[in-house]
């Protein structure tokens, strides 16, 4: 406390001044009385000053005494406090600690001047905004509150006081509540009708009774309650900890049901949607259903765990089984017809860098629009090398196709809220020829045969996504067939659709089912010429030499995977890479192939396989997607770095067992 100064008595100035003025008046009238007045005034002023000094001195002594007592109390409290305390400097070196801190870290030796990171490994001090950190020491959990002190003693110094609070009980209670969160699984028998039709009549009830028992036993083993609410659908209620055990075991129920034989001639496959995230039971159920939709959209025979926006996939390494029921195609065709008739105009688009399947399916939907006498257009920003031949056929035909082909700028001018936008051979917004159209109208139709990925278009009016189908062209051909009893389409459109099926099945070799040949027969009846279709795939001499160069320089990785590089950024690079990947599969012992090339400033990877290896799962790790036997992706990195990441993805895939988890 500062010493008393005369300036501290300024509040008495008026009183003192009054005394002096009165003394002067007395002097004027009587010198003796005036002198006495002055003496009295000065005496009062002196006495007041002296009393103030004494009072100030006494207060100072009392405050100093209190400070000394407070220091003693503080020191006693610091040493007696039941919390662990430690002080570190700006270099994270320990400058002081109490006995409780030493006890909780479990060391006997002196730890002064040691770095706290060695005492508590992984300790990260947060920024000034966060007031505490939580750490685990042995079996206990502590929350250390942070107090920073700054001082200047010659040079800048900082001291940080950490005092801990044992929150073990709180953490364990939270874990108990977390483990007991309501979780839900929705199960669906993918091929219920097929199994029922192919099983012997006397054994059908046995087959499904045994599946019922397996699912019930599976639920009981995980303390869950299972309920069948339709003949091919089940719902299972369980706690989160039990769901996590199922996740850890990678949904082994998928394998058990698939491998079971009770008189069924084809394997029974399940699709599962699961979650533990939701505000209430209804929200949890809706999320589980969404996860099931994703599993079905990816071909079935797999499980999907949905937590917020994160999707985790299990299974999906088996080829999607073809469904023989055509009811869905008929229903979709009727629904699409109604949407076309109710729209002012129809804009059709495939994916960027279009291939035969993309342009072929677009032409098929355009023909549906023409048959219904509605205005329709196809968005085509550039003629890629893959469709150059079919585009030439369109231009040379007698029908005016050129007026129906528009770019993105014109499409956005034609599009409004009453426009129907049809997306073909793709289900990702950013891969569409004109993604902006999807924001202009809410009338969207999606027709695709690729396994559904995470970033699919969600706000669709009608979705027809069938991963078992060979191509979008096959799906559109079926829709055309059910549109009218007397189907007549231009020969060039039929050939484009047949070319789309041909390119995606690699000449009817991959992903080919009964309905693929039925679609081809429909197109043949519409005048499609197989020789003309074959000519659409002819390559020039330069393309053949570049493919040969890729094959001659390819690398065999892990004995059965071929990796090739087309190190030329040319217009046909992506097409050549895809064709070269197909050709690499002809090499004895090669089960899968990947060809990398540069296109539009990015590294493009085309993946192909014979079915034993899922190139889709490998390339999904790199942000791509596709089918079990055909997939692709684009990467920002250069070719060399992309090869390294591709090999890492292959290694991860091979390290996973059949139903290993991977996260999107």
C-alpha positions, -999 to 999 in steps of 0.1 A, spaced: 0 0 0 14 35 -9 24 60 18 0 87 28 5 121 10 -10 155 18 -29 153 -14 -49 126 2 -66 152 24 -81 172 -5 -116 163 7 -109 185 38 -98 216 18 -132 233 22 -131 229 59 -95 240 62 -101 270 39 -131 280 59 -109 281 91 -82 302 75 -108 327 60 -125 331 94 -91 337 110 -83 364 84 -116 381 92 -108 381 129 -74 396 122 -91 424 103 -114 433 133 -91 421 161 -55 412 158 -54 392 190 -85 371 182 -72 367 147 -39 354 159 -56 329 182 -78 318 153 -47 311 131 -31 291 159 -63 270 164 -67 265 126 -31 253 122 -34 230 153 -66 214 138 -49 209 104 -18 194 120 -38 170 143 -59 158 114 -28 152 93 -11 133 121 -42 111 127 -44 103 90 -7 92 90 -12 69 120 -43 54 105 -25 48 72 4 31 90 -20 9 110 -39 -1 79 -7 -9 61 5 -31 89 -29 -50 90 -29 -55 52 7 -68 53 -3 -91 81 -33 -104 61 -10 -109 30 15 -129 51 -14 -150 65 -29 -155 30 5 -166 17 7 -191 45 -29 -202 39 -22 -205 1 10 -225 6 -8 -248 30 -37 -252 7 -15 -259 -23 3 -287 -4 -28 -300 12 -51 -299 -18 -63 -334 -28 -58 -327 -65 -27 -335 -86 -9 -303 -94 21 -296 -117 37 -265 -130 55 -265 -163 74 -237 -182 71 -227 -218 93 -256 -228 69 -280 -212 96 -288 -185 83 -296 -150 92 -269 -125 71 -280 -96 46 -307 -87 28 -320 -56 27 -355 -41 -7 -363 -56 6 -357 -91 36 -380 -85 12 -406 -72 -11 -407 -102 17 -410 -127 32 -439 -107 69 -429 -105 93 -430 -76 121 -408 -89 123 -370 -90 107 -356 -122 118 -320 -119 131 -305 -152 118 -334 -171 96 -329 -202 60 -336 -193 55 -354 -227 78 -381 -212 57 -383 -181 23 -383 -199 29 -395 -235 8 -378 -261 -1 -349 -240 -12 -320 -262 -17 -286 -247 -46 -269 -265 -49 -233 -275 -59 -206 -251 -96 -211 -259 -98 -245 -244 -96 -246 -206 -88 -282 -200 -75 -315 -214 -85 -351 -207 -59 -379 -203 -60 -415 -193 -34 -427 -168 -34 -464 -161 -70 -473 -155 -81 -438 -144 -92 -407 -164 -83 -372 -154 -93 -338 -166 -65 -313 -162 -75 -276 -160 -51 -252 -175 -40 -219 -159 -14 -198 -177 7 -171 -160 30 -147 -178 57 -125 -162 87 -106 -173 119 -110 -154 146 -97 -177 132 -120 -204 97 -133 -211 87 -164 -191 55 -184 -190 43 -208 -163 14 -232 -168 -3 -247 -138 -22 -279 -145 -45 -293 -118 -63 -325 -123 -98 -338 -114 -105 -375 -114 -134 -381 -138 -131 -419 -140 -166 -425 -126 -180 -399 -150 -163 -415 -180 -174 -450 -170 -209 -439 -165 -208 -423 -200 -195 -455 -214 -223 -475 -198 -249 -452 -213 -231 -453 -247 -230 -491 -247 -267 -493 -240 -278 -469 -268 -307 -483 -287 -295 -498 -320 -313 -513 -349 -307 -537 -378 -330 -542 -408 -325 -574 -427 -338 -583 -461 -336 -615 -480 -323 -604 -514 -335 -633 -535 -365 -646 -517 -386 -652 -548 -358 -668 -567 -350 -692 -538 -387 -701 -534 -391 -708 -571 -360 -729 -574 -363 -749 -542 -381 -782 -543 -418 -778 -534 -416 -800 -504 -385 -782 -490 -395 -746 -495 -410 -743 -460 -379 -760 -445 -356 -735 -463 -372 -704 -449 -379 -720 -415 -342 -726 -412 -333 -691 -423 -358 -679 -397 -340 -700 -371 -306 -688 -381 -316 -651 -378 -333 -658 -345 -302 -676 -331 -280 -648 -344 -302 -622 -325 -302 -643 -293 -265 -647 -294 -261 -609 -293 -288 -603 -267 -311 -589 -293 -348 -591 -302 -356 -601 -338 -390 -598 -354 -401 -607 -390 -425 -581 -402 -428 -593 -439 -420 -627 -454 -386 -615 -465 -378 -587 -440 -367 -587 -404 -359 -560 -378 -335 -566 -349 -334 -544 -318 -302 -545 -297 -278 -524 -277 -249 -505 -292 -222 -527 -275 -237 -558 -291 -240 -541 -325 -203 -532 -322 -195 -569 -315 -213 -578 -347 -194 -551 -366 -161 -564 -351 -171 -599 -364 -179 -583 -398 -216 -594 -399 -207 -632 -401 -245 -639 -405 -240 -629 -442 -217 -659 -447 -237 -683 -426 -269 -677 -445 -252 -677 -479 -234 -710 -472 -265 -727 -457 -282 -755 -478 -316 -768 -467 -329 -779 -501 -323 -745 -519 -304 -748 -552 -291 -712 -551 -275 -694 -522 -297 -672 -500 -282 -638 -495 -290 -610 -471 -288 -573 -471 -285 -555 -438 -288 -518 -428 -277 -509 -392 -273 -478 -371 -272 -467 -335 -275 -430 -342 -308 -412 -339 -328 -388 -317 -356 -413 -311 -366 -449 -322 -384 -436 -353 -353 -417 -365 -331 -448 -358 -354 -470 -378 -354 -445 -407 -316 -444 -407 -314 -482 -407 -337 -483 -437 -316 -458 -455 -285 -479 -448 -304 -510 -462 -313 -490 -493 -276 -483 -498 -268 -520 -494 -294 -530 -519 -283 -502 -542 -248 -517 -541 -260 -551 -553 -270 -567 -520 -253 -595 -501 -237 -570 -478 -242 -549 -447 -241 -511 -443 -236 -493 -410 -247 -457 -411 -236 -433 -384 -244 -397 -393 -230 -391 -427 -205 -419 -424 -211 -452 -442 -192 -484 -434 -195 -513 -458 -192 -550 -451 -192 -577 -478 -200 -567 -513 -172 -588 -528 -196 -613 -545 -212 -608 -579 -248 -594 -577 -273 -621 -585 -296 -614 -614 -332 -610 -605 -356 -627 -630 -387 -607 -620 -396 -581 -646 -424 -566 -626 -402 -537 -614 -391 -528 -649 -428 -527 -660 -438 -505 -630 -408 -482 -636 -417 -479 -673 -453 -469 -665 -441 -444 -638 -416 -428 -661 -443 -425 -688 -465 -406 -665 -437 -383 -654 -428 -375 -691 -465 -368 -699 -468 -344 -669 -436 -324 -678 -433 -294 -700 -400 -307 -715 -374 -334 -708 -337 -329 -705 -316 -361 -705 -279 -364 -695 -253 -390 -689 -219 -386 -672 -190 -365 -681 -166 -379 -707 -195 -401 -720 -190 -437 -732 -212 -459 -754 -235 -469 -725 -240 -433 -715 -249 -420 -749 -268 -452 -759 -291 -450 -728 -297 -413 -733 -308 -420 -769 -331 -447 -756 -348 -423 -732 -350 -397 -759 -369 -422 -780 -393 -428 -751 -399 -390 -751 -404 -389 -788 -429 -418 -787 -449 -398 -761 -447 -367 -784 -430 -345 -758 -400 -322 -764 -367 -338 -753 -330 -329 -754 -297 -346 -746 -270 -326 -728 -237 -333 -746 -209 -308 -740 -182 -326 -760 -179 -356 -782 -154 -379 -765 -133 -404 -785 -154 -432 -770 -186 -420 -787 -171 -404 -818 -182 -432 -841 -217 -434 -828 -220 -396 -830 -210 -397 -866 -237 -423 -872 -263 -400 -856 -252 -370 -877 -253 -391 -909 -287 -406 -902 -319 -393 -918 -333 -382 -884 -324 -347 -871 -305 -357 -839 -283 -326 -839 -311 -303 -829 -317 -326 -799 -281 -324 -787 -275 -293 -765 -247 -280 -743 -250 -272 -705 -255 -234 -712 -285 -241 -734 -299 -268 -711 -300 -243 -682 -319 -219 -703 -345 -246 -712 -348 -260 -677 -374 -248 -651 -394 -262 -623 -417 -281 -646 -388 -297 -665 -381 -334 -660 -343 -342 -658 -333 -378 -665 -298 -389 -653 -285 -420 -670 -256 -444 -663 -245 -424 -633 -258 -415 -598 -234 -389 -586 -242 -352 -590 -207 -340 -597 -202 -366 -625 -233 -354 -645 -228 -335 -677 -247 -305 -661 -250 -308 -623 -266 -273 -622 -299 -288 -637 -304 -308 -605 -307 -275 -585 -332 -259 -609 -359 -286 -609 -370 -311 -583 -384 -335 -609 -354 -359 -613 -353 -395 -627 -323 -416 -620 -315 -448 -641 -282 -465 -633 -266 -499 -630 -236 -490 -609 -233 -500 -572 -245 -471 -551 -218 -449 -535 -220 -425 -507 -225 -393 -528 -256 -404 -547 -283 -380 -559 -309 -381 -531 -337 -358 -541 -350 -380 -570 -386 -384 -580 -380 -418 -595 -350 -440 -589 -342 -471 -610 -309 -484 -597 -302 -521 -604 -265 -532 -599 -272 -567 -613 -280 -552 -647 -252 -553 -673 -257 -517 -684 -279 -487 -684 -287 -495 -720 -301 -528 -710 -323 -512 -684 -336 -485 -709 -342 -512 -735 -365 -530 -711 -383 -497 -703 -388 -491 -740 -402 -526 -744 -428 -520 -717 -437 -485 -730 -458 -497 -759 -472 -529 -774 -458 -520 -809 -423 -507 -803 -406 -491 -833 -374 -471 -828 -348 -458 -853 -322 -483 -864 -294 -459 -852 -309 -457 -817 -312 -495 -815 -275 -499 -826 -264 -473 -800 -283 -492 -772 -268 -525 -784 -233 -509 -785 -239 -497 -749 -247 -532 -738 -217 -546 -758 -191 -522 -743 -202 -527 -707 -204 -565 -710 -171 -567 -729 -189 -585 -758 -214 -602 -736 -187 -617 -713 -190 -598 -680 -221 -590 -659 -242 -608 -684 -276 -624 -675 -306 -638 -692 -322 -603 -694 -291 -590 -711 -296 -614 -741 -334 -606 -740 -326 -569 -743 -302 -576 -772 -329 -597 -790 -353 -568 -786 -328 -545 -803 -321 -570 -830 -358 -570 -838 -356 -532 -841 -330 -535 -868 -298 -533 -849 -269 -546 -871 -242 -565 -852 -217 -558 -879 -224 -521 -877 -221 -522 -839 -188 -539 -843 -176 -512 -866 -184 -486 -839 -156 -500 -818 -129 -499 -845 -96 -482 -835 -71 -465 -856 -34 -476 -859 -22 -450 -833 -47 -463 -807 -36 -499 -813 1 -489 -809 -6 -470 -776 -25 -500 -762 4 -523 -772 28 -499 -754 8 -501 -722 8 -539 -723 45 -541 -731 54 -518 -702 30 -532 -676 40 -543 -641 27 -575 -624 19 -567 -587 14 -594 -561 15 -621 -589 -20 -616 -603 -26 -579 -608 -13 -560 -638 -6 -523 -635 0 -503 -667 6 -467 -676 -3 -446 -706 20 -416 -700 5 -394 -727 -21 -368 -721 -41 -370 -753 -78 -367 -761 -83 -405 -763 -63 -413 -732 -92 -425 -710 -107 -447 -737 -73 -462 -745 -66 -468 -708 -100 -486 -704 -94 -508 -735 -58 -516 -724 -71 -527 -690 -95 -551 -707 -66 -564 -729 -44 -570 -698 -69 -595 -685 -61 -618 -715 -27 -624 -699 -24 -658 -683 -24 -656 -644 -38 -620 -644 -70 -617 -623 -72 -579 -623 -57 -549 -641 -53 -512 -636 -42 -487 -662 -33 -451 -652 -32 -421 -676 -34 -383 -675 -66 -367 -686 -78 -331 -681 -50 -324 -655 -59 -354 -634 -47 -390 -631 -74 -414 -644 -74 -451 -633 -93 -477 -651 -98 -510 -633 -109 -544 -646 -111 -579 -631 -124 -614 -639 -146 -614 -608 -123 -629 -581 -110 -595 -572 -133 -565 -567 -118 -535 -585 -148 -515 -572 -138 -520 -535 -102 -512 -544 -109 -480 -563 -136 -469 -538 -107 -465 -513 -93 -439 -538 -126 -420 -542 -139 -439 -572 -165 -466 -578 -182 -488 -603 -187 -526 -605 -171 -557 -591 -154 -562 -625 -152 -527 -639 -144 -495 -620 -126 -462 -623 -115 -431 -604 -97 -398 -608 -70 -385 -586 -53 -351 -582 -19 -366 -577 6 -374 -605 10 -409 -620 39 -420 -598 22 -410 -565 -11 -425 -577 6 -458 -583 19 -458 -548 -16 -451 -534 -31 -477 -557 -7 -503 -544 -16 -493 -508 -53 -497 -516 -46 -532 -531 -26 -542 -501 -54 -530 -478 -79 -550 -499 -58 -582 -497 -53 -578 -460 -91 -577 -454 -109 -610 -452 -140 -616 -472 -162 -593 -452 -137 -568 -440 -149 -533 -432 -140 -502 -452 -153 -467 -447 -166 -442 -472 
